[in-house]
Amino acid sequence: MPIAAVRSQAAGWPVRFSLDDQASMGQGRPLSAFEYVDIVARVSHTGSPTAQPGDLEGIVRRVAVGAEAVDLLIDRVIDGR
């Protein structure tokens, strides 16, 4: 379940970004309330935040909240199965 989100254009990557409580998506669930998170980056053909077949995606698992200089590689295509 997403906790926070940042939207960016796919052109001009690599992208530097920060995730903090300002990017939190839900009331009462600030990012700072979590110890670890998974960071997912997705290039969507439709602009939808939900993964769709053909989208490109990368994941870094179990990142400590507050970590800096996390590298994430978009290295897989979402299949339609």
QUIDA-V13002 format. One record per residue. RES is the residue in one letter. SS is DSSP state (A for helix, B for strand, O for the rest). OMEGA is omega in whole degrees, 0 to 359 (none if undefined). Layout:
RES SS OMEGA
RES SS OMEGA
//
This chain:
M O 180
P O 178
I O 182
A B 181
A O 173
V O 179
R O 182
S O 174
Q O 181
A O 179
A O 175
G O 178
W O 12
P O 183
V O 171
R O 181
F O 175
S O 173
L O 178
D O 182
D A 177
Q A 181
A A 181
S B 184
M O 185
G O 175
Q O 177
G O 178
R O 179
P O 179
L A 182
S A 178
A A 182
F O 178
E O 180
Y B 176
V B 168
D B 178
I B 181
V B 173
A B 182
R B 171
V B 185
S O 177
H O 184
T O 184
G O 181
S O 177
P O 178
T O 180
A O 179
Q O 176
P O 180
G O 177
D O 176
L B 187
E B 172
G B 183
I B 168
V B 185
R B 173
R B 178
V B 178
A B 176
V O 183
G O 179
A O 179
E O 175
A O 177
V O 177
D O 180
L O 180
L O 175
I O 193
D O 177
R B 177
V B 177
I O 180
D O 186
G O 182
R O none
//
